[in-house]
């Protein structure tokens, strides 16, 4: 099981580095169904894994100019506040409920990404997305991050693409910076009430970082529409898997 967990950790890193999200969508099921962790411990551990891995993967994107720092700073700061609050709130909600909510949000996100690009949200005179809109989106995604252990890339990338109108490659790089900030805040919220297996968490994190760094070097070479559809189908499949595990099996 440890070997299988570490192999899948590599996939988690590749997913984050290439798509700017999806790592936590895979990390939580891997830690629950393969590594045998309970739901709340898995959620807390996934925040560590995804946060550190995202920070490492963001370096390649930043060097290539695929990070919009203003949006990352505002969205990330608001997201950190929401993530910490969500992490503290999670202790009062049953683990199964958290996983089901997680799966339903994934399904909705997959639908939005596969449906196609909506018109971007109106911007200010300088062409930038209004600060208030970024803050509100950041808070909402942050709360989700803290509650279900998702770094939020499966919500951040669609928000940056569908609402902010960023190119997919730039949304991926910007998402990784935001995920790193929010995952750290969410982890602090969880650690107040949830103990975790630090040895397993650090081992999974180390392997995932390797995958993220390698994948980040290729992200800009993949066609934008192909990235969007791969991301959408990946999220859709994982949402079905989690729902079946929690509600059927």
C-alpha positions in Angstrom: 0.0 0.0 0.0 2.9 2.4 0.7 4.4 1.8 -2.7 1.0 2.3 -4.4 0.5 5.5 -2.4 3.9 6.9 -3.4 3.3 6.0 -7.1 0.0 7.8 -7.0 1.7 10.7 -5.2 3.8 11.1 -8.3 0.6 11.4 -10.3 -0.7 14.0 -7.9 2.4 16.1 -8.5 2.2 15.7 -12.3 -1.5 16.8 -12.2 -0.7 19.9 -10.2 2.3 20.9 -12.3 0.4 20.4 -15.6 -3.1 21.5 -14.7 -2.7 23.9 -11.8 -5.1 21.9 -9.7 -6.6 18.5 -9.3 -3.9 17.3 -6.9 -6.1 17.4 -3.9 -8.9 15.8 -5.9 -6.6 12.8 -6.2 -4.8 13.2 -2.8 -7.8 12.9 -0.6 -9.1 9.6 -2.2 -5.5 8.2 -2.3 -5.0 8.9 1.4 -8.4 7.5 2.3 -8.8 4.5 0.1 -5.2 3.5 -0.6 -3.2 4.7 2.5 -6.1 3.8 4.9 -6.3 7.2 6.6 -9.6 8.4 8.0 -11.3 11.2 6.1 -10.4 14.1 8.4 -6.7 13.1 8.7 -6.6 12.6 4.9 -8.0 16.1 4.3 -5.4 17.7 6.7 -2.6 15.7 5.1 -3.7 16.6 1.6 -3.3 20.3 2.5 0.3 19.7 3.4 1.0 17.6 0.3 -0.8 20.0 -2.1 0.5 23.2 -0.6 4.2 22.3 -0.7 3.9 20.6 -4.1 2.1 23.7 -5.6 4.8 26.0 -4.2 7.5 23.9 -5.9 5.5 23.7 -9.2 4.8 27.4 -9.3 8.6 28.1 -9.7 8.7 26.8 -13.2 5.6 28.8 -14.2 6.8 32.0 -12.6 10.1 31.7 -14.5 8.1 31.4 -17.8 6.0 34.4 -17.0 2.8 32.4 -16.5 1.8 33.9 -13.1 -0.4 37.0 -12.7 1.0 38.1 -9.3 -1.6 40.8 -8.5 -4.5 38.3 -8.8 -2.5 35.7 -7.0 -1.8 38.0 -4.0 -5.4 39.3 -3.6 -7.1 36.0 -4.3 -4.6 34.1 -2.1 -4.9 36.5 0.8 -8.7 36.3 0.8 -8.5 32.5 0.3 -6.1 32.1 3.3 -8.7 33.7 5.6 -11.5 31.5 4.2 -9.4 28.4 4.3 -8.4 28.8 8.0 -12.1 29.3 8.9 -13.1 26.3 6.8 -10.5 24.2 8.5 -11.8 25.1 12.0 -15.4 24.5 10.9 -14.6 21.0 9.4 -14.2 19.5 12.9 -17.9 19.8 13.4 -19.0 18.0 10.2 -18.9 14.2 9.7 -16.1 13.0 7.4 -18.6 11.2 5.0 -20.5 14.5 4.5 -17.3 16.3 3.7 -16.4 13.8 1.0 -19.8 13.8 -0.6 -19.8 17.6 -0.7 -16.3 17.4 -2.2 -17.6 15.1 -5.0 -20.6 17.2 -5.8 -18.5 20.3 -6.1 -16.1 18.4 -8.4 -19.0 17.4 -10.7 -20.2 21.0 -11.0 -16.8 22.2 -11.8 -16.2 19.5 -14.4 -19.5 20.5 -16.1 -18.4 24.2 -16.3 -15.0 23.4 -17.8 -16.3 20.9 -20.4 -19.2 23.2 -21.4 -16.8 25.8 -22.8 -15.6 29.3 -22.0 -18.2 31.8 -20.7 -17.8 35.5 -21.4 -15.3 37.0 -18.8 -16.5 39.1 -16.0 -16.6 42.9 -16.7 -13.3 44.5 -15.8 -12.3 48.0 -14.8 -11.0 50.7 -17.1 -7.4 49.4 -16.7 -8.5 46.0 -17.9 -8.1 44.4 -14.5 -10.7 42.3 -12.7 -12.2 44.4 -9.9 -10.6 43.8 -6.5 -13.9 43.1 -4.8 -14.7 40.3 -7.2 -11.3 38.7 -6.6 -11.7 38.9 -2.8 -15.2 37.4 -2.9 -14.1 34.5 -5.1 -11.1 34.0 -3.0 -13.1 33.8 0.3 -15.5 31.3 -1.2 -12.9 29.0 -2.6 -10.9 29.4 0.6 -13.7 28.1 2.7 -14.1 25.1 0.4 -10.4 24.5 0.7 -10.4 24.4 4.4 -13.6 22.2 4.6 -12.7 19.4 2.2 -8.9 19.6 2.0 -8.9 20.7 -1.6 -6.1 23.1 -2.5 -8.9 24.7 -4.6 -7.3 24.3 -8.0 -10.4 22.6 -9.3 -12.2 25.8 -8.5 -9.5 28.4 -8.9 -8.6 27.4 -12.5 -12.2 27.6 -13.7 -12.6 30.9 -11.8 -9.5 32.4 -13.4 -10.4 31.1 -16.9 -14.2 31.5 -16.9 -14.6 34.6 -14.7 -11.3 36.4 -15.1 -10.6 35.5 -18.7 -7.0 34.5 -18.1 -5.4 32.2 -20.7 -5.3 28.6 -19.4 -1.5 28.4 -19.0 -1.5 31.6 -17.0 -4.4 30.4 -14.9 -2.5 27.2 -14.1 0.6 29.1 -12.9 -1.4 31.7 -10.9 -3.5 28.9 -9.4 -0.4 27.1 -8.0 0.6 30.2 -6.1 -2.9 30.7 -4.7 -3.1 27.0 -3.7 0.2 27.1 -1.8 -1.0 30.1 0.3 -4.5 28.7 1.0 -3.4 25.2 1.7 -1.0 26.4 4.4 -3.8 28.4 6.1 -6.2 25.5 5.9 -3.7 23.1 7.3 -3.2 25.3 10.4 -7.0 25.3 10.9 -7.1 21.4 10.8 -4.1 20.8 13.0 -5.9 22.5 15.9 -8.1 19.4 16.1 -6.7 16.7 13.8 -3.5 14.6 14.3 -1.8 13.4 11.2 0.9 10.8 10.2 3.8 13.1 9.6 6.1 10.4 8.1 3.6 9.4 5.5 2.6 13.0 4.8 6.3 14.0 4.2 7.0 11.0 2.0 4.0 11.6 -0.2 4.9 15.3 -0.4 8.5 14.6 -1.5 7.4 12.4 -4.3 4.6 14.7 -5.4 7.1 17.7 -5.5 9.2 15.7 -8.0 6.2 15.1 -10.3 5.1 18.7 -10.1 8.5 20.2 -11.0 8.9 17.9 -14.0 5.4 18.5 -15.3 5.6 22.3 -14.8 8.3 22.4 -17.5 5.9 21.0 -20.1 2.7 22.9 -19.1 3.2 25.8 -21.6 3.7 23.4 -24.5 0.3 21.7 -24.3 -2.6 23.3 -26.3 -4.9 25.4 -24.0 -8.2 23.7 -25.2 -6.7 20.2 -24.6 -5.6 21.2 -21.1 -9.2 22.5 -20.4 -10.8 19.2 -21.5 -8.3 17.0 -19.8 -8.9 18.9 -16.6 -12.7 18.7 -17.0 -12.8 15.0 -17.6 -10.3 14.2 -14.8 -12.5 16.1 -12.3 -15.6 14.4 -13.6 -14.2 10.9 -13.2 -12.9 11.5 -9.7 -16.3 13.0 -8.6 -18.1 9.8 -9.7 -15.4 7.6 -8.0 -15.8 9.4 -4.6 -19.6 9.4 -4.8 -19.7 5.6 -5.5 -17.3 4.9 -2.6 -19.2 7.0 -0.1 -22.8 6.3 -1.1 -22.9 2.9 -2.8 -20.0 0.7 -1.5 
